[in-house]
Amino acid sequence: MEELKTTWRKASHSGNDGGHCVELADLGEVVGLRDSKDPDGPKLLVPRAEFTALVTALKH
């Protein structure tokens, strides 16, 4: 079986100095989150609707 390539993105405000960054991946019905300093470490999968609600709440 062919492994799918996942594209992880850091926020545009993140620098390249290896600071505390969270990366996101669009995985369809869920959003993947991981620590940019530990890309092979654990990942968190959040349903898209719940992630959208979180981001909306944080903006307000």
Phi and psi restraints in degrees (value plus and minus 20) as a CYANA .aco file:
   2 GLU   PHI     -98.7   -58.7
   2 GLU   PSI     112.8   152.8
   3 GLU   PHI    -100.1   -60.1
   3 GLU   PSI     114.0   154.0
   4 LEU   PHI     -99.4   -59.4
   4 LEU   PSI     120.5   160.5
   5 LYS   PHI    -105.7   -65.7
   5 LYS   PSI     104.9   144.9
   6 THR   PHI    -121.8   -81.8
   6 THR   PSI     111.4   151.4
   7 THR   PHI    -118.3   -78.3
   7 THR   PSI      98.6   138.6
   8 TRP   PHI    -121.5   -81.5
   8 TRP   PSI     119.5   159.5
   9 ARG   PHI    -148.0  -108.0
   9 ARG   PSI     119.5   159.5
  10 LYS   PHI    -115.4   -75.4
  10 LYS   PSI     138.5   178.5
  11 ALA   PHI     -80.9   -40.9
  11 ALA   PSI     126.7   166.7
  12 SER   PHI     -84.2   -44.2
  12 SER   PSI     -40.2    -0.2
  13 HIS   PHI    -104.3   -64.3
  13 HIS   PSI     -27.2    12.8
  14 SER   PHI     -95.0   -55.0
  14 SER   PSI     120.8   160.8
  15 GLY   PHI    -110.3   -70.3
  15 GLY   PSI    -199.7  -159.7
  16 ASN   PHI    -120.3   -80.3
  16 ASN   PSI      -3.9    36.1
  17 ASP   PHI    -108.0   -68.0
  17 ASP   PSI     -12.0    28.0
  18 GLY   PHI      56.8    96.8
  18 GLY   PSI       3.8    43.8
  19 GLY   PHI     -88.9   -48.9
  19 GLY   PSI    -182.2  -142.2
  20 HIS   PHI    -104.3   -64.3
  20 HIS   PSI      75.9   115.9
  21 CYS   PHI    -143.6  -103.6
  21 CYS   PSI     126.0   166.0
  22 VAL   PHI    -129.5   -89.5
  22 VAL   PSI     116.4   156.4
  23 GLU   PHI    -127.9   -87.9
  23 GLU   PSI     127.5   167.5
  24 LEU   PHI    -139.4   -99.4
  24 LEU   PSI     130.6   170.6
  25 ALA   PHI    -155.4  -115.4
  25 ALA   PSI     114.7   154.7
  26 ASP   PHI    -103.0   -63.0
  26 ASP   PSI      92.4   132.4
  27 LEU   PHI    -139.1   -99.1
  27 LEU   PSI      12.6    52.6
  28 GLY   PHI      64.6   104.6
  28 GLY   PSI    -130.0   -90.0
  29 GLU   PHI     -96.7   -56.7
  29 GLU   PSI     -31.0     9.0
  30 VAL   PHI    -148.3  -108.3
  30 VAL   PSI     141.2   181.2
  31 VAL   PHI    -134.0   -94.0
  31 VAL   PSI     110.5   150.5
  32 GLY   PHI    -112.8   -72.8
  32 GLY   PSI     120.5   160.5
  33 LEU   PHI    -148.4  -108.4
  33 LEU   PSI     121.0   161.0
  34 ARG   PHI    -171.3  -131.3
  34 ARG   PSI     142.7   182.7
  35 ASP   PHI    -102.9   -62.9
  35 ASP   PSI     104.2   144.2
  36 SER   PHI     -84.6   -44.6
  36 SER   PSI     -43.0    -3.0
  37 LYS   PHI     -98.3   -58.3
  37 LYS   PSI     -34.9     5.1
  38 ASP   PHI    -156.1  -116.1
  38 ASP   PSI      45.4    85.4
  39 PRO   PHI     -82.1   -42.1
  39 PRO   PSI     -42.0    -2.0
  40 ASP   PHI    -113.9   -73.9
  40 ASP   PSI     -20.6    19.4
  41 GLY   PHI    -100.6   -60.6
  41 GLY   PSI    -183.6  -143.6
  42 PRO   PHI     -85.0   -45.0
  42 PRO   PSI     131.0   171.0
  43 LYS   PHI    -142.5  -102.5
  43 LYS   PSI     128.7   168.7
  44 LEU   PHI    -131.2   -91.2
  44 LEU   PSI     110.6   150.6
  45 LEU   PHI    -130.1   -90.1
  45 LEU   PSI     104.7   144.7
  46 VAL   PHI    -143.0  -103.0
  46 VAL   PSI     111.5   151.5
  47 PRO   PHI     -75.2   -35.2
  47 PRO   PSI     117.9   157.9
  48 ARG   PHI     -73.9   -33.9
  48 ARG   PSI     -63.3   -23.3
  49 ALA   PHI     -82.3   -42.3
  49 ALA   PSI     -59.8   -19.8
  50 GLU   PHI     -90.2   -50.2
  50 GLU   PSI     -57.6   -17.6
  51 PHE   PHI     -85.1   -45.1
  51 PHE   PSI     -62.5   -22.5
  52 THR   PHI     -81.0   -41.0
  52 THR   PSI     -62.1   -22.1
  53 ALA   PHI     -83.2   -43.2
  53 ALA   PSI     -60.1   -20.1
  54 LEU   PHI     -82.7   -42.7
  54 LEU   PSI     -68.5   -28.5
  55 VAL   PHI     -82.8   -42.8
  55 VAL   PSI     -62.0   -22.0
  56 THR   PHI     -80.9   -40.9
  56 THR   PSI     -64.4   -24.4
  57 ALA   PHI     -83.8   -43.8
  57 ALA   PSI     -60.7   -20.7
  58 LEU   PHI     -85.7   -45.7
  58 LEU   PSI     -53.2   -13.2
  59 LYS   PHI     -89.1   -49.1
  59 LYS   PSI     -45.7    -5.7
